[in-house]
Amino acid sequence: MFFCDDRVRYRCTFQRPRAPRRSRTLRHRIFPRMNGLGRKLRWLALAGAAVQLLAAVPAGAQQIPMDETGFTAFVAERMRKEVQNLPVVIKGPLTLSIGPLQANLDRVHAFCKANAAGCSGEIGVYIRGTAEAARNKDDLPTRDAIRVVIRTADFMQKASAELGPKAAVPTKPLVEGLVIVPVLDSPRTVRMLNGENRDKLGLSPAQVFDVGIANLRRAVKPLMEVAKPAAPGRFGSLGGDFYQTSRLALVDSWAPLAQAQGGVLLVAVPAADALLYSSEDSAAAIDALRTIARNVMSRSPKPLSDAVLRWTPRGWQVVR
């Protein structure tokens, strides 16, 4: 049984974007520096403006039933049209089987309930990704295809329960609540690297992460080519690429950005395709960064975490 994760704008674990897009850095200017409550309010005003830029969704949603039974039937019917040669069976509310694979609809359903305007598009992306996974489930793994992604510990616990011991996916702690997860990348799909894949490759769990991190380092552009230092009173963001948040696994690569920001670097990863960073660690700045993260999460089909992390040469630390 295969567990379905999601990717950028509800990319299923197995779907890859049609074409790579250039990473971009978005910096948000705030008002002149202030002290106390006034400064905090300015930061929070910035947070509200940033949310509108980062989380806007298109208008024009079609009528889709939002009760679990109706939603499941709606997605199942569209899935049948997409896969055609595989049986699509409703196993229960928000749960489908597509041939030998299982697809869980809870995340896309939650997204649709909160974001009606973007619902139809996200369902389409989910269906295409799941259908692609079903067609490529027997692809043989290769070492060159290994990458790593960041997921929540809770999400991976649920995935492990769905997959069972034989297909369990190894994880490596990043910080409290977030883990590093190995995946197999191919031109059209990405899927979690489970124990069965690892056995075929003849790798130990530790070797899987070593290979995945090394491959990721070669695959992404150097950080300073895509991330400009955020001056005091500004936020920076990275998006447009599925592996931007994976950069957290490349701890040493953040040193030049931290140095350029006077030694202070705070980040948040509210969604699979959204990474925010700041050069200020005042209480007001931290609150604003956390506020943006929470709002982006509420509008994302693949929310990650509202945790604010501080970079150190030895690794990331959660800011309480």
Backbone torsions as a table, in degrees:
resi	resn	phi	psi	omega
1	MET	NA	138.8	-174.5
2	PHE	-111.1	131.9	-179.9
3	PHE	-94.3	135.3	-175.3
4	CYS	-97.8	113.8	173.5
5	ASP	-94.8	174.9	-179.3
6	ASP	-125.6	157.9	-176.7
7	ARG	-126.2	-156.0	-172.5
8	VAL	-57.0	130.8	-175.1
9	ARG	46.0	59.4	-172.2
10	TYR	53.6	52.4	169.5
11	ARG	-76.9	124.0	172.6
12	CYS	-61.6	155.4	178.4
13	THR	-48.6	-29.9	-170.5
14	PHE	-91.6	-10.3	-175.0
15	GLN	-97.0	146.7	178.6
16	ARG	-121.0	149.2	179.7
17	PRO	-61.1	153.0	-179.3
18	ARG	-62.3	-38.0	179.2
19	ALA	-149.8	144.0	-179.9
20	PRO	-66.4	144.2	178.0
21	ARG	-116.6	148.9	-178.8
22	ARG	-65.0	137.2	174.8
23	SER	-66.9	152.3	-180.0
24	ARG	-137.0	151.4	176.6
25	THR	-112.6	128.3	-179.2
26	LEU	-115.3	120.5	-179.4
27	ARG	-115.9	135.2	-174.4
28	HIS	-114.0	118.7	-179.0
29	ARG	-81.0	143.0	175.3
30	ILE	-114.9	-179.5	-177.3
31	PHE	-75.9	169.3	179.6
32	PRO	-51.9	152.0	-174.0
33	ARG	-62.1	139.4	-179.4
34	MET	-136.5	166.3	178.5
35	ASN	-108.3	159.6	171.0
36	GLY	63.1	-142.3	-174.2
37	LEU	-63.1	-39.2	-179.4
38	GLY	-59.1	-43.2	179.5
39	ARG	-65.3	-41.3	178.9
40	LYS	-62.1	-41.8	178.8
41	LEU	-63.5	-37.7	177.6
42	ARG	-62.9	-43.6	178.0
43	TRP	-60.3	-43.4	-178.3
44	LEU	-69.5	-31.5	174.1
45	ALA	-64.4	-40.4	174.9
46	LEU	-60.7	-42.2	-179.8
47	ALA	-58.6	-43.4	179.4
48	GLY	-62.8	-41.8	179.2
49	ALA	-66.2	-39.4	-179.1
50	ALA	-65.2	-37.6	179.4
51	VAL	-60.1	-41.0	-179.7
52	GLN	-62.6	-36.6	180.0
53	LEU	-74.3	-38.7	-174.1
54	LEU	-83.5	-23.8	-168.3
55	ALA	-126.0	19.2	179.0
56	ALA	-65.0	142.9	179.0
57	VAL	-126.3	152.0	-177.8
58	PRO	-71.6	156.1	177.4
59	ALA	-90.8	173.0	173.4
60	GLY	94.8	41.3	-178.8
61	ALA	-74.0	143.5	175.2
62	GLN	-86.8	164.8	-179.1
63	GLN	-74.5	117.0	179.8
64	ILE	-129.2	129.1	-179.6
65	PRO	-62.3	134.8	-177.5
66	MET	-100.6	-12.0	173.0
67	ASP	-68.6	149.6	-171.8
68	GLU	-59.0	-41.6	-178.5
69	THR	-66.6	-48.1	-179.8
70	GLY	-65.7	-39.9	179.5
71	PHE	-63.1	-44.4	179.7
72	THR	-61.2	-44.1	179.4
73	ALA	-64.6	-39.1	179.5
74	PHE	-62.2	-48.9	-179.8
75	VAL	-65.7	-39.5	-179.9
76	ALA	-59.7	-42.4	-179.2
77	GLU	-65.3	-42.2	176.9
78	ARG	-67.4	-35.1	178.2
79	MET	-64.5	-40.4	179.2
80	ARG	-60.5	-38.5	179.0
81	LYS	-67.8	-29.9	-178.3
82	GLU	-79.7	-46.9	-174.1
83	VAL	-86.0	-34.6	174.0
84	GLN	60.4	-59.9	-173.2
85	ASN	-88.6	3.4	178.2
86	LEU	-120.2	141.8	178.6
87	PRO	-71.7	135.5	175.4
88	VAL	-113.9	116.7	-174.3
89	VAL	-121.5	135.9	174.6
90	ILE	-81.8	112.7	-178.5
91	LYS	-89.4	-19.9	-179.0
92	GLY	170.4	179.2	177.4
93	PRO	-56.3	125.6	177.2
94	LEU	63.2	24.6	178.4
95	THR	-138.0	126.1	178.0
96	LEU	-124.6	155.7	164.8
97	SER	-115.6	136.6	177.0
98	ILE	-121.3	98.8	-170.4
99	GLY	60.0	-127.0	-179.4
100	PRO	-85.5	-2.7	-175.6
101	LEU	-95.3	154.9	174.4
102	GLN	-113.6	136.1	177.7
103	ALA	-120.8	123.2	178.8
104	ASN	-100.7	129.3	-172.7
105	LEU	-101.9	7.4	-173.4
106	ASP	-62.3	-39.7	-177.5
107	ARG	-70.7	-46.1	179.9
108	VAL	-67.7	-31.7	176.4
109	HIS	-65.6	-44.6	178.3
110	ALA	-62.3	-40.5	177.9
111	PHE	-61.8	-44.6	-177.7
112	CYS	-64.3	-37.7	179.6
113	LYS	-64.6	-31.7	-178.5
114	ALA	-94.5	-16.4	-173.8
115	ASN	-139.9	72.1	-174.8
116	ALA	-59.8	-36.9	-176.0
117	ALA	-64.8	-32.2	-178.8
118	GLY	-98.7	5.4	-171.5
119	CYS	-62.4	-51.6	-175.6
120	SER	-59.6	-42.7	179.6
121	GLY	-63.8	-40.5	-179.7
122	GLU	-68.1	-37.7	175.7
123	ILE	-61.1	-41.6	178.9
124	GLY	-61.5	-43.2	178.6
125	VAL	-64.5	-43.0	179.5
126	TYR	-61.7	-44.6	-178.5
127	ILE	-64.3	-44.6	179.6
128	ARG	-63.4	-40.1	179.6
129	GLY	-66.8	-42.5	-179.9
130	THR	-67.2	-41.3	177.8
131	ALA	-62.5	-40.3	178.3
132	GLU	-64.1	-38.9	178.1
133	ALA	-62.7	-41.6	-179.9
134	ALA	-63.8	-38.3	-179.0
135	ARG	-72.5	-24.8	-174.5
136	ASN	-113.5	18.6	-175.0
137	LYS	-63.7	-22.8	-177.1
138	ASP	-98.6	8.1	178.2
139	ASP	-61.0	136.1	179.5
140	LEU	-76.9	137.0	179.9
141	PRO	-75.2	153.9	174.0
142	THR	-133.4	154.8	178.7
143	ARG	-62.9	-38.8	-177.7
144	ASP	-65.1	-20.1	-177.3
145	ALA	-85.9	-8.2	-175.2
146	ILE	-74.5	132.1	172.7
147	ARG	-134.9	-179.3	173.3
148	VAL	-130.5	150.0	175.4
149	VAL	-131.0	167.4	177.8
150	ILE	-105.2	130.6	177.5
151	ARG	-137.1	164.2	176.2
152	THR	-78.8	150.7	178.0
153	ALA	-62.6	-38.1	179.4
154	ASP	-62.8	-42.5	179.6
155	PHE	-61.5	-42.4	-177.7
156	MET	-71.5	-30.7	174.9
157	GLN	-64.0	-41.5	177.8
158	LYS	-65.9	-42.2	179.0
159	ALA	-61.0	-42.7	-180.0
160	SER	-62.8	-38.8	178.8
161	ALA	-65.5	-36.3	179.7
162	GLU	-73.1	-39.1	-174.0
163	LEU	-77.6	-35.3	-176.0
164	GLY	89.5	166.4	-174.8
165	PRO	-59.1	-39.5	-174.7
166	LYS	-63.7	-36.6	-176.0
167	ALA	-106.7	20.1	-177.6
168	ALA	-59.7	143.0	-179.4
169	VAL	-101.9	127.1	179.2
170	PRO	-70.5	150.9	175.7
171	THR	-133.5	159.2	178.5
172	LYS	-133.4	127.9	-176.7
173	PRO	-61.6	138.8	170.5
174	LEU	-102.8	-62.0	170.5
175	VAL	-143.7	178.2	177.2
176	GLU	-57.6	121.4	177.5
177	GLY	93.1	-13.0	179.9
178	LEU	-126.8	140.4	-178.9
179	VAL	-132.4	159.1	174.7
180	ILE	-95.9	133.2	-174.0
181	VAL	-127.2	131.4	177.1
182	PRO	-79.9	142.1	177.2
183	VAL	-134.8	164.1	174.7
184	LEU	-109.1	119.6	-177.2
185	ASP	-101.1	137.9	175.3
186	SER	-140.8	172.5	-175.9
187	PRO	-54.9	-28.5	-175.7
188	ARG	-124.1	-14.3	-176.7
189	THR	-139.1	160.6	171.2
190	VAL	-137.2	132.1	179.4
191	ARG	-138.1	153.5	179.5
192	MET	-64.1	141.5	178.4
193	LEU	-88.8	108.3	-176.7
194	ASN	-98.0	-177.7	-177.4
195	GLY	-61.2	-36.1	178.7
196	GLU	-64.6	-43.1	176.2
197	ASN	-61.1	-43.1	-177.8
198	ARG	-62.4	-39.9	178.5
199	ASP	-63.2	-40.4	178.6
200	LYS	-63.5	-32.1	-179.7
201	LEU	-85.7	-13.3	-179.8
202	GLY	69.2	35.8	-178.4
203	LEU	-113.8	146.7	172.0
204	SER	-79.8	164.1	176.7
205	PRO	-55.5	-41.5	179.4
206	ALA	-65.0	-39.5	179.5
207	GLN	-65.3	-34.7	178.5
208	VAL	-58.1	-46.5	-179.6
209	PHE	-69.3	-38.7	178.1
210	ASP	-60.3	-46.4	-179.5
211	VAL	-66.8	-43.9	-178.4
212	GLY	-63.1	-42.2	179.8
213	ILE	-68.8	-39.5	177.6
214	ALA	-63.8	-42.4	178.3
215	ASN	-65.9	-39.6	177.8
216	LEU	-61.8	-43.4	-179.4
217	ARG	-58.5	-39.6	178.7
218	ARG	-74.2	-28.0	-172.9
219	ALA	-81.6	-31.2	-176.2
220	VAL	-96.2	154.4	176.1
221	LYS	-69.7	152.9	174.8
222	PRO	-54.5	141.4	-173.5
223	LEU	-55.4	-42.6	-175.6
224	MET	-70.4	-8.4	173.7
225	GLU	-83.5	-17.9	-176.4
226	VAL	-121.0	-12.4	-177.3
227	ALA	-124.6	114.9	175.7
228	LYS	-88.3	144.7	178.8
229	PRO	-55.7	137.8	177.3
230	ALA	-90.7	115.5	178.5
231	ALA	-69.7	159.9	176.2
232	PRO	-52.9	133.3	-177.8
233	GLY	86.9	13.5	179.4
234	ARG	-134.8	153.3	169.8
235	PHE	-110.7	151.1	168.8
236	GLY	-115.4	156.4	176.5
237	SER	-145.8	150.2	174.6
238	LEU	-121.2	137.6	178.5
239	GLY	-160.3	-175.1	176.2
240	GLY	84.3	3.1	178.7
241	ASP	-147.5	135.5	-176.0
242	PHE	-60.4	-30.0	-173.5
243	TYR	-97.6	12.7	177.4
244	GLN	-63.1	-44.1	179.8
245	THR	-69.8	-22.7	177.2
246	SER	-64.5	-18.5	179.8
247	ARG	-59.3	-19.7	177.7
248	LEU	-61.6	-24.7	177.8
249	ALA	-73.8	-16.8	179.4
250	LEU	-97.4	68.9	-170.5
251	VAL	-55.9	-45.5	-175.7
252	ASP	-65.3	-25.2	-176.5
253	SER	-69.0	-15.0	-179.2
254	TRP	-86.4	-8.2	-176.6
255	ALA	-57.7	-45.4	-179.8
256	PRO	-61.7	-37.4	179.6
257	LEU	-68.7	-42.2	177.4
258	ALA	-60.9	-42.9	179.5
259	GLN	-63.1	-42.1	179.8
260	ALA	-66.5	-20.1	179.9
261	GLN	-102.4	24.3	176.4
262	GLY	73.7	22.0	177.8
263	GLY	89.1	0.0	-179.1
264	VAL	-112.1	124.1	178.1
265	LEU	-145.0	112.6	174.9
266	LEU	-114.4	139.9	-179.2
267	VAL	-134.7	161.2	171.1
268	ALA	-142.4	147.0	178.2
269	VAL	-125.3	80.1	-176.1
270	PRO	-73.2	-19.0	-178.7
271	ALA	-150.1	165.4	-176.8
272	ALA	-60.4	-28.7	-177.0
273	ASP	-113.8	22.5	-177.9
274	ALA	-137.9	122.1	176.0
275	LEU	-128.6	125.4	-179.1
276	LEU	-113.2	147.3	177.9
277	TYR	-146.6	158.0	-176.0
278	SER	-144.5	158.3	177.7
279	SER	-108.9	8.5	179.7
280	GLU	-118.2	141.3	178.2
281	ASP	-121.6	26.8	173.0
282	SER	-69.9	161.0	179.2
283	ALA	-59.7	-39.0	-179.7
284	ALA	-65.7	-42.8	-179.5
285	ALA	-66.1	-40.3	178.8
286	ILE	-65.0	-42.9	177.8
287	ASP	-61.2	-40.8	-179.6
288	ALA	-66.3	-42.7	179.0
289	LEU	-63.0	-41.5	178.8
290	ARG	-67.5	-36.2	178.1
291	THR	-64.1	-44.7	177.0
292	ILE	-59.9	-46.0	-178.1
293	ALA	-58.3	-44.0	-178.4
294	ARG	-65.2	-39.0	-179.9
295	ASN	-71.2	-38.5	175.3
296	VAL	-63.7	-41.8	177.7
297	MET	-57.8	-41.4	-176.7
298	SER	-66.8	-19.0	-178.3
299	ARG	-109.1	0.8	-175.6
300	SER	-99.0	139.0	173.9
301	PRO	-71.9	-16.5	177.7
302	LYS	-131.5	72.4	179.1
303	PRO	-68.5	146.5	176.0
304	LEU	-111.2	-80.0	-170.9
305	SER	-154.7	149.8	173.2
306	ASP	-98.3	8.7	-179.9
307	ALA	-66.2	139.9	172.6
308	VAL	-100.0	128.3	-176.3
309	LEU	-113.8	142.3	176.3
310	ARG	-106.7	132.1	177.8
311	TRP	-80.2	136.8	167.9
312	THR	-135.0	158.0	178.7
313	PRO	-57.8	-22.5	-178.2
314	ARG	-92.4	-7.5	179.3
315	GLY	141.4	-177.3	-177.7
316	TRP	-86.5	147.5	176.6
317	GLN	-127.6	138.8	178.0
318	VAL	-75.4	131.0	176.5
319	VAL	-88.2	118.8	-177.6
320	ARG	-81.8	NA	NA
